[in-house]
Amino acid sequence: MERMQSRPTLPASTDVLVVGCGPAGSATATWLARAGREVTVLDAAEFPRDKTCGDGLTPRAMLEVDRLGLGAWARDRITIQGLDLRGFGHRRRIPWPDGDHGGTGSAVRRTVFDDRMREAAVSAGAVVIDGARVTGVERDTRGGDDDDTTVRAVQVGDTRIACRTLVVADGVRSPVGKMLGRTWHRDTVYAVAARSYVESRRHDHPWIGSDLELRDEAGGIQPGYGWVFPLGDGEVNLGVGALATAARPAKVAVKELLRHYARTVHDEWELTGEPRAVTSALLPMGGAVSGVAGRNWAAVGDAAACVNPLNGEGIDYALEGGRLLAELICAEPGSVGSGSTSYGSTSYGSTGTGLTRAWPELLRATYGESFAIARDAALLLTYPRFLPFAGPIGMRSQTLMTAAVRCMSNTVADSDRDIVARGWRAAGSLASRLDRRPLFAH
Ligand SMILES: Cc1cc2nc3c(=O)[nH]c(=O)nc-3n(C[C@H](O)[C@H](O)[C@H](O)COP(=O)(O)OP(=O)(O)OC[C@H]3O[C@@H](n4cnc5c(N)ncnc54)[C@H](O)[C@@H]3O)c2cc1C
């Protein structure tokens, strides 16, 4: 698709600089621009660009898409009612929980979804520049204390761009985050996953296919699941994901596993083609990163490992995190509408540590308990004997699986007072107190 506008030139300075125009970057940029901030977004890729993903939008994601004003657009493409779970000799259709997050989801291929989100940022007033890879960061560490890192500017090839605040939304590998000390800890659970697109006569089926009993060609059970997300445009997104830790790495070739899985669901989904565009990627999960913020910078989305360990979903947390970060940046004294042009000399927060402590504290307050318990539950799944034991028990009961889907999709709202919500919150609180590695640690 050819863009009508010519590419904006790289500015010498900007108020907020966002690196990465995936869901996290575009949401942060949209909310900041709507609040009247001067925002520049840089992305290394030329849009529309692909991103290895299942393309699924949970009710939690749809709530954010609604807030951005794009809910009807996504639901018009396809509205998903819930999950068709299969495994261990059982089949259960579980509607999405009809709670605070709303009872419907969607699925939009990322070439389309991310481009639409990018457009929302542009419409809000952000300047978005494609094909601009950030290659360096200029920073100040006062007194040698890493907590006090202030970013002065970023480098795009030979061009220096000064900024007052830097948002690091550069995805799973987070090259810019790494330059600033962000570290991913693989001793806690992470996933390796592959996706493909396949033509299907059931491309507009309003239920996600989710196979909890994922077997390889030799019949061995894998610690993960297979999915089929109908896209409503002639194809389904078909993929597999396996959980792992550094101690128990996934011993499986996920692309091969995907092709095998496609054969097993071929008739059920009336597939009319072979899996195409097969790609795989890693997923950091459950806040298993340290160094997610400095005085005037913060990491969001995959860069902050904001992915649900129990279902591999991260678009919801990328969009939500973007909104929360934008609110935090706008709430900082002296930063909103200050009209200051002395980029790099900002003084955030009443404590004087700026985003360094405020951002990880907000992430922990928002996701701490739910990620901690999800991390522990996902870790159990990496033990080879756990799933064959627990799977058949869970799948026997509609009530149990309904509760499981609600917890796994993290759609238990703070206001929910029923027994499942209370139990999940209590388990989350215990898990976060016992956690050996705190989420979003320093
Ligand atoms: C196989 C698979 C299936 C998944 N399925 C789902 C699903 O169904 N639903 C769901 O919610 N989540 C899913 N996820 C997770 C989801 O894809 C991510 O959580 C989500 O993309 C995170 O968004 P983000 O904006 O943080 O990062 P990204 O979407 O990765 O965006 C990062 C952007 O940063 C840019 N960038 C990187 N480096 C630089 C640089 N140096 N300079 C400039 N730009 C840079 C990149 O070009 C990219 O556009 C899946 C992930 C995988 C791997």
The ligand as an SDF file (V2000), in Angstrom:
LIG
                    3D

 53 58  0  0  0  0  0  0  0  0999 V2000
    3.6470  -16.5400   17.8120 C   0  0  0  0  0  0  0  0  0  0  0  0
    3.0440  -15.4620   18.6770 C   0  0  0  0  0  0  0  0  0  0  0  0
    1.6570  -15.4080   18.8390 C   0  0  0  0  0  0  0  0  0  0  0  0
    1.0890  -14.3880   19.6030 C   0  0  0  0  0  0  0  0  0  0  0  0
   -0.2840  -14.3180   19.6640 N   0  0  0  0  0  0  0  0  0  0  0  0
   -0.8720  -13.3140   20.3360 C   0  0  0  0  0  0  0  0  0  0  0  0
   -2.2850  -13.1590   20.3080 C   0  0  0  0  0  0  0  0  0  0  0  0
   -3.0120  -13.8950   19.6490 O   0  0  0  0  0  0  0  0  0  0  0  0
   -2.8340  -12.1410   21.0210 N   0  0  0  0  0  0  0  0  0  0  0  0
   -2.0690  -11.2780   21.7470 C   0  0  0  0  0  0  0  0  0  0  0  0
   -2.6290  -10.3890   22.4180 O   0  0  0  0  0  0  0  0  0  0  0  0
   -0.7050  -11.3690   21.7490 N   0  0  0  0  0  0  0  0  0  0  0  0
   -0.0930  -12.3490   21.0520 C   0  0  0  0  0  0  0  0  0  0  0  0
    1.2840  -12.4220   21.0080 N   0  0  0  0  0  0  0  0  0  0  0  0
    2.0740  -11.3880   21.6980 C   0  0  0  0  0  0  0  0  0  0  0  0
    2.0660  -10.0750   20.8930 C   0  0  0  0  0  0  0  0  0  0  0  0
    2.4680  -10.3210   19.5700 O   0  0  0  0  0  0  0  0  0  0  0  0
    2.9890   -9.0290   21.5480 C   0  0  0  0  0  0  0  0  0  0  0  0
    2.7680   -9.0410   22.9470 O   0  0  0  0  0  0  0  0  0  0  0  0
    2.7540   -7.6260   21.0000 C   0  0  0  0  0  0  0  0  0  0  0  0
    3.1080   -7.5370   19.6590 O   0  0  0  0  0  0  0  0  0  0  0  0
    3.5620   -6.5880   21.8020 C   0  0  0  0  0  0  0  0  0  0  0  0
    3.4780   -5.3230   21.1880 O   0  0  0  0  0  0  0  0  0  0  0  0
    4.6570   -4.2450   21.2950 P   0  0  0  0  0  0  0  0  0  0  0  0
    4.1130   -2.9820   20.7530 O   0  0  0  0  0  0  0  0  0  0  0  0
    5.2400   -4.2670   22.6610 O   0  0  0  0  0  0  0  0  0  0  0  0
    5.8240   -4.8160   20.3610 O   0  0  0  0  0  0  0  0  0  0  0  0
    5.8560   -5.0620   18.7780 P   0  0  0  0  0  0  0  0  0  0  0  0
    4.5100   -5.2910   18.2650 O   0  0  0  0  0  0  0  0  0  0  0  0
    6.8750   -6.1170   18.5620 O   0  0  0  0  0  0  0  0  0  0  0  0
    6.3920   -3.6920   18.1800 O   0  0  0  0  0  0  0  0  0  0  0  0
    7.7200   -3.2750   18.3780 C   0  0  0  0  0  0  0  0  0  0  0  0
    8.1030   -2.3270   17.2510 C   0  0  0  0  0  0  0  0  0  0  0  0
    9.3940   -1.7640   17.5570 O   0  0  0  0  0  0  0  0  0  0  0  0
   10.1000   -1.6050   16.3460 C   0  0  0  0  0  0  0  0  0  0  0  0
   11.5500   -1.5390   16.6670 N   0  0  0  0  0  0  0  0  0  0  0  0
   12.3210   -2.5060   17.2060 C   0  0  0  0  0  0  0  0  0  0  0  0
   13.5810   -2.0590   17.3400 N   0  0  0  0  0  0  0  0  0  0  0  0
   13.6020   -0.7700   16.9000 C   0  0  0  0  0  0  0  0  0  0  0  0
   14.6220    0.2280   16.7910 C   0  0  0  0  0  0  0  0  0  0  0  0
   15.8820    0.0010   17.1830 N   0  0  0  0  0  0  0  0  0  0  0  0
   14.2850    1.4400   16.2920 N   0  0  0  0  0  0  0  0  0  0  0  0
   13.0160    1.6900   15.8810 C   0  0  0  0  0  0  0  0  0  0  0  0
   12.0230    0.7780   15.9510 N   0  0  0  0  0  0  0  0  0  0  0  0
   12.3000   -0.4280   16.4630 C   0  0  0  0  0  0  0  0  0  0  0  0
    9.7330   -2.8290   15.5350 C   0  0  0  0  0  0  0  0  0  0  0  0
    9.9200   -2.6180   14.1400 O   0  0  0  0  0  0  0  0  0  0  0  0
    8.2470   -3.0010   15.8850 C   0  0  0  0  0  0  0  0  0  0  0  0
    7.3940   -2.3900   14.9520 O   0  0  0  0  0  0  0  0  0  0  0  0
    1.9130  -13.4290   20.2540 C   0  0  0  0  0  0  0  0  0  0  0  0
    3.3010  -13.4710   20.0980 C   0  0  0  0  0  0  0  0  0  0  0  0
    3.8730  -14.4860   19.3240 C   0  0  0  0  0  0  0  0  0  0  0  0
    5.3710  -14.5220   19.1470 C   0  0  0  0  0  0  0  0  0  0  0  0
  1  2  1  0
  2  3  1  0
  2 52  2  0
  3  4  2  0
  4  5  1  0
  4 50  1  0
  5  6  2  0
  6  7  1  0
  6 13  1  0
  7  8  2  0
  7  9  1  0
  9 10  1  0
 10 11  2  0
 10 12  1  0
 12 13  2  0
 13 14  1  0
 14 15  1  0
 14 50  1  0
 15 16  1  0
 16 17  1  0
 16 18  1  0
 18 19  1  0
 18 20  1  0
 20 21  1  0
 20 22  1  0
 22 23  1  0
 23 24  1  0
 24 25  2  0
 24 26  1  0
 24 27  1  0
 27 28  1  0
 28 29  2  0
 28 30  1  0
 28 31  1  0
 31 32  1  0
 32 33  1  0
 33 34  1  0
 33 48  1  0
 34 35  1  0
 35 36  1  0
 35 46  1  0
 36 37  1  0
 36 45  1  0
 37 38  2  0
 38 39  1  0
 39 40  1  0
 39 45  2  0
 40 41  1  0
 40 42  2  0
 42 43  1  0
 43 44  2  0
 44 45  1  0
 46 47  1  0
 46 48  1  0
 48 49  1  0
 50 51  2  0
 51 52  1  0
 52 53  1  0
M  END
$$$$
